[in-house]
Amino acid sequence: MHHGSSLTTAELRLVPFLATRLTVRGIGERLYLSQNTVKTQTLSIYRKLGASTRADAVDRMQRLGPPESKPARGRRNTSTQSRCRPASVRPSKRLECCTSLGLLG
């Protein structure tokens, strides 16, 4: 099993939503992603964690502890803000996102 640090920043943004009852469409709407992107990233998370379901992926991430994120390919900005939601989202929502991922102490 690979460690959660091998997940890209984009995949790490998706992880907290895997623990919800949101549909792929609902997750995509909240993260401003297409349904295909959500499906592709979810499958990539499963593969990297050796998981086969959402619950399994969430369980494995919890056992691994807070992730050390790495930037998604092609991105240079690794500020905390860029690892969360788009800048157009209220600061409190960005903070909530980053805290839930363990990106802030």
C-alpha positions in Angstrom: 0.0 0.0 0.0 1.3 3.5 -0.9 1.4 6.2 1.7 -1.2 9.0 1.4 1.6 11.5 0.6 1.7 10.1 -2.9 -1.7 11.7 -3.5 -1.8 14.9 -5.5 -3.1 18.1 -4.2 -6.2 17.7 -6.3 -6.8 14.2 -4.9 -6.3 15.4 -1.3 -9.0 18.0 -1.9 -11.4 15.2 -2.8 -10.6 12.9 0.2 -12.9 14.6 2.8 -15.8 14.3 0.4 -15.4 10.6 0.1 -16.6 10.3 3.7 -19.9 12.0 2.9 -23.0 10.7 1.2 -22.6 13.2 -1.6 -22.9 11.8 -5.1 -20.2 12.2 -7.7 -22.2 15.1 -9.1 -22.5 16.7 -5.6 -18.8 16.5 -5.0 -18.1 17.9 -8.4 -20.4 20.9 -7.8 -18.7 21.7 -4.5 -15.2 21.4 -5.9 -16.1 23.0 -9.3 -15.1 19.8 -11.1 -16.7 17.7 -13.8 -18.2 14.3 -12.8 -15.6 12.6 -15.0 -12.8 14.4 -13.1 -14.3 13.4 -9.7 -14.5 9.7 -10.9 -11.0 9.7 -12.3 -9.5 11.2 -9.2 -11.5 8.9 -6.9 -10.2 5.8 -8.8 -6.7 7.2 -8.6 -7.1 7.6 -4.8 -8.4 4.0 -4.6 -5.4 2.7 -6.6 -2.8 4.6 -4.6 -4.3 3.6 -1.3 -5.1 0.0 -2.3 -8.8 0.7 -1.5 -11.8 -0.6 -3.3 -14.6 1.6 -1.8 -15.0 5.1 -0.4 -15.2 3.8 3.2 -12.0 1.8 2.7 -10.2 4.8 1.3 -11.3 7.0 4.1 -10.3 4.4 6.7 -6.8 4.0 5.1 -6.3 7.8 5.0 -7.3 8.1 8.7 -4.8 5.3 9.6 -2.1 7.1 7.7 -2.6 10.4 9.5 -2.5 13.9 8.1 -1.1 14.0 4.6 1.9 15.9 3.4 0.5 17.2 0.1 2.4 17.6 -3.1 1.4 19.9 -5.9 -0.6 18.5 -8.8 1.4 18.1 -12.0 2.0 21.3 -13.8 1.2 23.5 -10.9 3.8 25.7 -9.3 1.8 27.5 -6.6 1.9 25.5 -3.4 0.6 28.0 -1.0 -2.1 26.8 1.5 -4.7 28.7 -0.4 -4.0 26.9 -3.6 -4.3 23.5 -1.9 -7.9 24.2 -0.9 -10.8 25.8 -2.7 -10.6 28.5 -5.3 -10.0 32.0 -4.1 -13.5 33.0 -4.9 -14.8 30.8 -2.0 -15.2 32.6 1.4 -12.0 32.5 3.5 -13.8 30.6 6.3 -14.6 27.8 3.8 -11.0 27.6 2.6 -9.8 27.4 6.2 -12.4 24.6 6.9 -11.1 22.7 3.9 -7.5 23.0 4.8 -8.1 22.1 8.5 -10.1 19.0 7.5 -7.1 17.9 5.4 -4.6 18.5 8.2 -2.9 21.2 6.2 -3.1 23.7 9.0 -1.9 23.0 12.5 
